[in-house]
Amino acid sequence: MPKPRKDYINLTATPYYHCISRCVRRAYLCGKDTLTGQCYEHRRQWIEDRILFLAQYFAIDICSFAVMSNHIHLVLCVDVEKCKKWTTDEVLQRWHKIYKGAPITQKYMQGENLNPIELDALSDYIEKYRSRLQDISWFMRALNEPIARKANTEDKCTGHFWEGRFKSQALLDDTAVLTCMAYVDLNPIRAQKAKSLEDSDHTSIQMRVKAAMRGQQPESLKPFKASTSDLVSNTFNFDLKDYLELVDATGRIIREDKKGALSEKETKILTQIKLSTTQWISLNRCFESTFKGAVGRVKKLTAFYHKQNYKNRVGITASQRYLEAG
C-alpha cells in the first residue's frame, strides 16, 4: 500500500522537494506523437503558464522546472513563514484566484455583513485555505487538474491523464537542492531536445539566462544572490553567475558525452557544496535513477529516515558514493 503523502513531505525536515508528474496515457503530454503524427507541442505553454500563475498565489517558490514530452519536473520550496504573515483578506484573495471558494468567503470578500455563526465558519475556512496554500499536494493538484481537463477536451476522451500520484523527493541539504535543480534544468539537453540553455524551451534555466542577459532575475522564480555582497532575504546562498556558468559547462559535457572537465571558474559552487567534478557530472546524468527517495548527505538522510520511522533506508549507499566529500 502506498505511504500517505505526509510521510514523503515533512516541512520540519526540509522545505525543498523535487516533484515529478507523468502522463499515464500513450498520448503525449507535449511534443509530437510519432505514431499518430499529432502535435501536442502547444501544451508546454499551458503548463509553464500554469506553474508561473500558481507561484504568484501559493507560499511555494519555484526553484526550477522543466516541461518534457510526457512528464514535468519541479523543484519547489515551501515558505511557511510567509504564509503565516498573510492577513485574512490576503489568504482569501489568493485562494479565490485559484478556486471559487465557499459562499461565505465570497460573501465576506464582497463586503457583506456576516452573523456570528458565519464568522466562525469563515475563520475555519481561512485556516483551511492558509494550510492548503503552503501544501505541495494542493499545488500539484491545482497544476495538474486543469491541464488534464484541457487535454481530455482536446483529445475528446475521458479518464486519467496523469499517473495517480505525483512523485516527490525530499531534498535535505544544499548539495541535494543544487544538484537536483541542475539535473532538472538540464533535462532537455540530456534528452537531446536542446543544444544549449538558451534553446531549452519551457524550462526555468532558459528564463534565468534570458533575464540575466538583461541584468535581472525572473520574478516568478526563487532568486539567487546577484553578487557576493547581496544580502536580500529568501535567496539561494549561491551567486547566480556561478550557477549559470556551472550548469552551462555541465550541459556541454553531457551533450558531447565527455568526461568531467570543468574549469576552476566553473567549480566555485562545487567547492561550496564540497562535491568533486566527477560526482557532479555523474549525478547530472543519473540523479533520478540514483536516488529513489529522499536525497541528502548520509547524516541528514539518516536523521530524516529516523524521524519518519522508515525501516528501509533507501539511498544511503548512493549518498556515500555521490554526495560525501569527493
N, C-alpha and C positions, 0 to 999 in steps of 0.2 A: 504494500500500500504506500502511495506517495506520502512524503512527510508534509505537514502543514507548512504553508508559506512562511509563517513566523519562525520556523526552525531554520530557514535559509536567510532571512532578513532580520538582523538584530542590530538596531541602531546604537546600542550601547557598546557594541564591539567595533563598528565602523560605519561611517555614513556613505561609503563608496561601494557601488555594486555594478557588476558587468551583467547586462541583461540581453538575452537573445530571444527573438520570436521567429519561428519558421513557418512557412506556408505548408499546409498539410496536403493540398491537392497537387496533382501533377501539373496543373496550370501554373504558370509563373506568377509570382508576386509582381515582378518587374521584368524588364528585358524582353527578349524575343524567343518565343517557343519554336524550336527548330522543327518540331513535329507538325504543328498546325500553320506555322508562318505568322501567327497572330503576334502583334507587338503590344507589349504592356509597359513600355518604357515611361509613359506619362505618369504611371503610378508612383514612380520615385518621388516626383514633386509633391504628390498628395501626402506622402509620408513625411518628407522633410518639412513641409509646411505645417503639418500637424504636430510634429515634435517641437518645432520652434514656437508654435502657438501655445502649447501646453506649458512650455518653460516660462512663459510670461506670468502664469497664474498659480502653478504649483510651487511649493517651497522645495523644489528639486532643481539643482543645477545640471545642465548638460555639459559633461566633460568632453565626451567625444561620441560620434555616431557615424555609422556607415550603412547606407541602404543598398543591399545587394539584390541579386536576381530573385532569390527565394527566401531571404531572411534579412533581419535587421539586427545590427549590433548597437548597443548603447552603453556608455559608462556614465552612471548617474551619481550625484552627491546630494544627500538629503540635508537640508538646512533647518534643523528643528528649532533653533533659537530664533530665526527669522519668523517662522510660523507662529511662535508663541507671542510675538510682539504685535501681530495683526489685531486690529480692532474688530468689533462685531461687524461693522459695515464693510471693512476690507475683506473679511472672510466671505461674506455673502456676495460681495461684488465679484470676487474671484470665482466662487463656485457657480454663480449664475452665468458667467461667461462660458462655462463648460457644460453645465447641466441646467435644466429648468428650475430645479429646486422644489420646495414644498409650497403649498398655497399660503401657509403662514409666513414663510420667508419672503415670498413675493409681496404679500400684503404689507409687511414691515418695510421693505425697500421702496414701496410706493408711498410711504409716509402715512399710512392709515394707523389709527389707534388700535392697540391690542389690549384685550382684557387680561387679568392676572393668569388665567389658565393658559392662554395663548402665549404669554410672555415666558412661562415655564417651559412650554413646548419649544419656543424659539431658542431658549438657552440650550436645550438638548440638541437642537439642530446645529447650532453654532459649534458646539464641541465635536459633534459628529463630522461636520464638514472640515473643521480645522484638522482633525485627525486624518481625514482622507486626503487633504491637500499636502500632507507630508508622507503619504503612503505610496511606495513604489508600485504595489499591486494595482492601486487605483490609477496611477499614472499610466501604466501599461494597458489597463482596461480602457481608459479614455483615449489612448492612442490606437489600439487595435480594433475596437468595436466599430468605429465609423469607417475605417478602411475596409473592414470585412463587408460591411453593408454596401459600400460603394462598388467594391469588386464583384460581389454577388449580383448586384443590379446590372453591372456592365456585362457580366458573364451569363446573365439570365438563368441563374440557378440559385439553389438554397443549400444550406448545410454549412459545415465548418470550413472556414478559410484558413485559420491558424491552427497549429497544434494546440492541444487542450491547455497547456500551461507554458508560460514563458520560462526560460532557464535563467537563474540568477546565481552569480558568484560573488561572495563577499571578498572585497579587496582590502586586506588588513593593514597594509603599510604603504609608504610612498613608493617603494620598489614595485609592489604589485600594481598600484594605481598607474604609475608612469608606463610600465611595461605593457599593461593591458590597453591603455589609451593608444600607444603607438601601434600595437597589434591591430586595433580597430581601425585606426587611421590609415593603415597600410593594406587593408583588405582588398581594394580594387587593384593595387599594384601586384599583390601576391596572387590574385586570381587572373592576372594578365588582362584586366579590363581597362587599365590606365597605365601610362608610361611615366607619369610624374605626379607630384602632389597637386599641381595646378590643374591637371587633367582628371583628377579624381572627383567626378561629379557626385553631388549629393552626399558629401562627407563633411565632417567638422574640420578636417585638416585643410580642405580647399577654402573653406570660409576663413580660417585663421590666416592662410597665406595671402588671400586677396585683401583682407583687412590690414595685414602687416605692410603690404605694399603702399598703403595709404597712411602708414604710421598709426594705425588704430588696432583695436581688438573687437571681435564680434560681441555686441551687447547680449546676444542670446546664449553665449557660451560662458562657462566658468573661466575667468581670466587668469593668465599667467602674470608674473611680475614683468613690468615693462622694462625694468633696469635693476641693477644690483641695489639701488637705493630706494626702490619702490616699496612703500610701506602700506599700501592700500590693503584693507581687510578683505577677506574672502577670496584671496588669490592663491594659486599654486605657489609653493615656495621654490619656484624654478623660473629662470629667465626665459621669456618667450623666444627670443632669438636663438638661444641654446637648444631649445626643444625643436624648433623648426629645422635647424641645421642637422641635428641628430636624426630626426625622422626622415629628412630628405636623403641623407647619406645612407641610412639603413635601407630605404626603398631602392636606391640604385644597386646596392649589394644584392638584395633579394631578387630584383628584376633581372639582373645579369648573372644570377646564380654564382656569385663569387664567395670566396671565404671572407670572414670578417676582416675588414681593413678600414678602420676609422682613424682620422687624424686626431691629434691632441685637441684641436679646437672643437671637434665634433663629440668629444667624450667628456666634456665638462660635467654633464648631468650624470653620466655613468660613474664618475668619481664621487659625486654627491651621494648616490644611492648604492655605492660600493658593489658594482657589477662589472665583470670583465666584458670585453668586446665579444668574446665567444659566447658567453652566456646570453648577452643581449640579442645577438643575431639569431641564436638558436631559438630563443623564446618568441621572437618576432616571426619566425617561420612556423612555430607549432604551439603557441600559447594555449589555444583551445583544446588541442588533443593531449597536451601535457597535464593540464590541471582540470579535473572533472568536478571539483568542489571549490571550497574557499581557497584563496591564494594569499600567501604571505611567507615571511621568514619562519623558520621552524619554531622559534619561541612564541611568536604571535599565533601561529597556526595551532600549536599545542594548547595554548590558553583558550583559543576560540572553541576548539573541539571539547575541551573540558567543561567550559561554561555551557555549551549546548548539549552536554551529556551524550556525545557521539561515541560509539564504540569503535566504528570503522573509521579510522583517521586517514582518509584518502589524501594523498598529495605530500605527505611528509618526505618521502624519498625524492620526489621531484623538487621539493623546496630545497632540500640539502644539495641537490645537484645544480640547480639553476639559479637559486636566489641567495645562497650563502656567499660570503665574500670570495670573489674569484682570484 
